[in-house]
Amino acid sequence: MLSGLEKQPFDPNLLVGYDKADDAGVYLLRDDLALVQTLDFFTPIVDDPFDYGRIAALNSINDVWAMGGKPITAMAITCFPKKGLDFAILGEIMKGGLSVLTENKVALVGGHSVDNEQIMFGYSVTGVIDPNKVATNAGARPRDVLILTKPIGTGIISTGIKLAKASPEVVAESIATMLLPGKYAAEAITQFGVKGATDVTGFALLGHAWEMACASNVTIEIEAARVPLISGALDLATAGLLTSGDKTNREYVGEQIGVSSGVDPNLMKLFYDPQTAGGLLLAISEDKADDLLTELQRNYPRAKIIGRVTERGEKAIIVN
């Protein structure tokens, strides 16, 4: 929506704005310090309100980590009906979120609530970063290797939960995946000097890869068979348990994608599947890729190299 606004006056301190569709904004305070700011909230995707609060908190904080930043404060934002639901549910949601904030040393400083029939919850998060060490979706370069830190499939599984089609084992793995924080990846971004990064969330793997390709003026090639999947997600996709995001994400990427004839169409559904608290997609030079992957796998055991970056061609994304 912001892209439809008139261009705002130039501000030399605005290092990362909304023009590149990046994960968070970055604003310079002094030569060695910048603010990182983001906001995200969404409807429930799991049954347990405490888990919902925890996932919502990590989903918001991850945007700061995706830039290589350190989150420091958060403000809660929620929509909740005044009538018809026990306020104890909202209390559990808030408790879940606070547990994650506390664990990650993020101070809750306030918030805002709105009377609304549809429950929504999330946070505005502020972090800090060295302005010389910011990772952005415009930082991918030809000959870089692409690493995805976490498996995908949470959107389709959330549909399976709503329709009682997802097994307890599949649900448990999906929740565990969402609750794996991005802070270790943020530490690796700094350690290895990663300049190209984005988190894989609502616009799905292909939507966020497309944003990175456009912002970096490159083509991103993804090897379909190498992309890690949450167990059971492909079966649910094959059964047609998709979210509305499948259609909108296909429209978002549009014609700027080429797909090899041998790629399973059901696998493509997962590549268009909106994720919650998803993993980070990192672009790193080939000579550093194996060492970065080894470091990431200490905390993200299913992290994988899933593709590469090439000079910009006819398409922004190629799936082989």
Buried (B, 14 or more C-beta within 10 A) or exposed (E): EEEEEEEEEEEEEBBBBEEBBBBBBBBBEEEEEBBBBBBBBBEBBBEBBBBBBBBBBBBBBBBBBBBBBBBBBBBBBBBBEEEEEEEEBBEBBBEBBBBBBEEBEBEBEEBEBEEEEEBBBBBBBBBBBBBEBBBBBBBBBEEBBBBBBBBBBBBBBBBBBBEEBBBEEBBEBBBEBBBBBBBBBBBBBBEBEBBBBBBBBBBBBBBBBBBBBBBBEBBBBBBBEEBBBBBBBBBBBBBEBBBEBBEBBBEBBEEBBBBEEEBEEBBBBBBBBBBBBBBBBBBBBEEBBEEBBEBBBEBBEBBBBBBBBBEBEEBBBBBB
